Amino acid sequence: MSETFLDAAVLVLGILGFATLRTVAKRVDIITKVLAVDLLGVLLCGVAALLGYLTGSEHYLDIAIVLALLAFAGTVSPAQVISTGSLFGRQEER
């Protein structure tokens, strides 16, 4: 790949990462924060994949896959708690 494309990819990931961190810091709404943290996880996956390409190491791609799974779990868990009030299903009424 050309160096210009890689430089552009690093620049875009950096700008989006900064904007995402600013969103997490400034917003009060919990749903927006959860989505911003999910986007940050996706951006970290992109950084890991880009590092894997630049270094030629397959380990970074494994790291990107694990980060994607953790980002998914980190989004689904708060969504479950927000929608039902409990992580493992409906709360029992007393």
C-alpha positions as CSV (number, residue, x, y, z in Angstrom):
1,M,0.0,0.0,0.0
2,S,1.1,3.5,-0.5
3,E,2.5,5.6,2.3
4,T,-0.1,8.3,1.6
5,F,-2.9,5.9,2.3
6,L,-1.4,4.8,5.5
7,D,-0.7,8.4,6.6
8,A,-4.3,9.3,5.9
9,A,-5.6,6.2,7.8
10,V,-3.6,7.2,10.9
11,L,-4.8,10.8,10.6
12,V,-8.5,9.8,10.3
13,L,-8.2,7.3,13.2
14,G,-6.5,10.0,15.4
15,I,-9.1,12.6,14.6
16,L,-12.0,10.3,15.2
17,G,-10.4,9.0,18.5
18,F,-10.1,12.6,19.7
19,A,-13.6,13.4,18.8
20,T,-14.9,10.3,20.5
21,L,-13.0,11.0,23.7
22,R,-14.3,14.5,23.7
23,T,-17.9,13.2,23.4
24,V,-17.4,10.8,26.3
25,A,-16.1,13.7,28.5
26,K,-18.7,16.3,27.6
27,R,-22.0,14.4,27.3
28,V,-24.2,13.7,30.2
29,D,-26.5,11.1,28.6
30,I,-25.5,7.6,29.4
31,I,-26.6,6.1,26.1
32,T,-24.4,8.5,24.2
33,K,-21.5,7.7,26.4
34,V,-22.0,3.9,25.8
35,L,-22.1,4.4,22.0
36,A,-19.0,6.6,22.1
37,V,-17.1,4.0,24.1
38,D,-18.2,1.4,21.6
39,L,-16.9,3.6,18.8
40,L,-13.7,4.0,20.6
41,G,-13.4,0.2,20.7
42,V,-13.9,0.0,17.0
43,L,-11.3,2.6,16.4
44,L,-8.9,0.7,18.6
45,C,-9.6,-2.4,16.4
46,G,-8.7,-0.3,13.4
47,V,-5.4,0.8,15.1
48,A,-4.5,-2.8,15.9
49,A,-5.2,-3.9,12.4
50,L,-3.2,-1.1,11.0
51,L,-0.3,-1.9,13.3
52,G,-0.6,-5.6,12.2
53,Y,-0.3,-4.5,8.6
54,L,2.6,-2.2,9.2
55,T,4.7,-4.6,11.3
56,G,3.7,-7.8,9.4
57,S,2.8,-9.5,12.7
58,E,-0.3,-11.6,12.9
59,H,-0.6,-11.0,16.7
60,Y,-2.0,-7.6,16.2
61,L,-4.9,-9.0,14.2
62,D,-5.6,-11.4,17.1
63,I,-5.7,-8.4,19.4
64,A,-8.1,-6.6,17.0
65,I,-10.5,-9.6,17.1
66,V,-10.4,-9.7,20.9
67,L,-11.0,-6.0,21.1
68,A,-14.0,-6.3,18.8
69,L,-15.5,-9.0,21.0
70,L,-14.9,-6.9,24.1
71,A,-16.4,-3.8,22.5
72,F,-19.5,-5.8,21.6
73,A,-19.9,-7.2,25.1
74,G,-19.2,-3.7,26.5
75,T,-22.1,-2.3,24.4
76,V,-24.6,-5.1,24.9
77,S,-24.3,-5.2,28.7
78,P,-25.1,-1.6,29.4
79,A,-27.9,-1.8,26.8
80,Q,-29.4,-4.8,28.8
81,V,-29.1,-2.9,32.1
82,I,-30.7,0.3,30.6
83,S,-33.6,-1.6,29.0
84,T,-34.5,-4.1,31.7
85,G,-32.8,-2.7,34.9
86,S,-30.9,-5.9,35.4
87,L,-27.9,-7.6,33.7
88,F,-29.3,-11.1,33.6
89,G,-33.0,-10.6,32.8
90,R,-36.0,-9.2,34.5
91,Q,-35.8,-8.1,38.1
92,E,-38.0,-10.0,40.5
93,E,-40.8,-8.0,42.0
94,R,-41.1,-8.2,45.8
